Amino acid sequence: MPSIRIRDAAELLGVSDDTVRRWVDDGQLSVRTDDSGRKVLDGAELARFVSAQGGRVPRDPVAVGSSARNRFAGLVTKVTADKVMAQVEMRCGPFTVVSLMSTDAVRELGLEPGSVATAVVKATTVIVETPGGTW
C-alpha cells in the first residue's frame, strides 16, 4: 500500500499542506505515522478522495528529460488487469487519464491505486512513468 507524506500529497493536489491537514482534521482523510515518525496518508484512500474532488493540475514529480509536452502528474485510481493486458486509470488534477498497457508493465512499475505517476501523452499513445524515489 503506497503511503504519501502530507507535504507531497499537498503538492500533488495543488493545495497547501494546511489544506491537507484540515481535511485530516475534518475526517475527510485519515493519517497514520510511518516507521520514521512522519505523518502519512494511505495512497489508495487519497486516490479515492482525489477522484471525488477534481482540482488543479499538479507538478510533474518525475525528474526526467522528455520531448513530450503533454505530461499529467497524478494518482492511479484504478487498475483492471487480466493475464496479458491492463487498464490503468489516473486522476490528474481535474482530468482522468486512461492507459492500456501490458500486465507485466503494471507489475514492473508497481502501479496500484494510490501510486504516484505521470501520464505522458504523445500522439495517440499514453506512457505512464513513476518517480525514481519514494513518496
BELGI-V438209 format. One record per residue. N is the residue number from 1. SS is DSSP state (H for helix, E for strand, - for the rest). NEAR is the number of other C-alpha atoms within 8 Angstrom. Layout:
BEGIN
N&SS&NEAR, N&SS&NEAR
END
This chain:
BEGIN
1&-&6, 2&-&8, 3&E&10, 4&E&11, 5&E&11, 6&H&12, 7&H&8, 8&H&9, 9&H&12, 10&H&13, 11&H&12, 12&H&11, 13&H&13, 14&-&12, 15&-&9, 16&-&9, 17&H&11, 18&H&6, 19&H&9, 20&H&12, 21&H&9, 22&H&8, 23&H&10, 24&H&11, 25&H&8, 26&-&7, 27&-&7, 28&-&8, 29&-&12, 30&-&8, 31&E&9, 32&E&7, 33&E&9, 34&-&8, 35&-&5, 36&-&5, 37&-&6, 38&-&8, 39&E&10, 40&E&12, 41&E&15, 42&E&13, 43&H&13, 44&H&13, 45&H&10, 46&H&11, 47&H&14, 48&H&9, 49&H&10, 50&H&11, 51&H&9, 52&H&6, 53&H&7, 54&-&10, 55&-&8, 56&-&8, 57&-&11, 58&-&13, 59&-&8, 60&-&9, 61&-&8, 62&-&10, 63&-&7, 64&-&4, 65&-&4, 66&-&5, 67&-&4, 68&-&8, 69&-&7, 70&E&7, 71&E&10, 72&E&11, 73&E&16, 74&E&15, 75&E&14, 76&E&17, 77&E&15, 78&E&9, 79&E&12, 80&E&7, 81&E&9, 82&-&7, 83&-&5, 84&-&8, 85&E&10, 86&E&13, 87&E&11, 88&E&13, 89&E&12, 90&E&13, 91&E&16, 92&E&13, 93&-&13, 94&-&10, 95&E&7, 96&E&8, 97&E&9, 98&E&9, 99&E&10, 100&E&9, 101&E&10, 102&E&9, 103&H&12, 104&H&7, 105&H&8, 106&H&11, 107&H&8, 108&H&7, 109&H&8, 110&-&7, 111&-&10, 112&-&10, 113&-&12, 114&-&16, 115&-&12, 116&E&11, 117&E&14, 118&E&14, 119&E&14, 120&E&13, 121&E&12, 122&E&9, 123&-&4, 124&-&5, 125&E&6, 126&E&11, 127&E&9, 128&E&9, 129&E&10, 130&-&9, 131&-&10, 132&-&6, 133&-&4, 134&-&4, 135&-&7
END
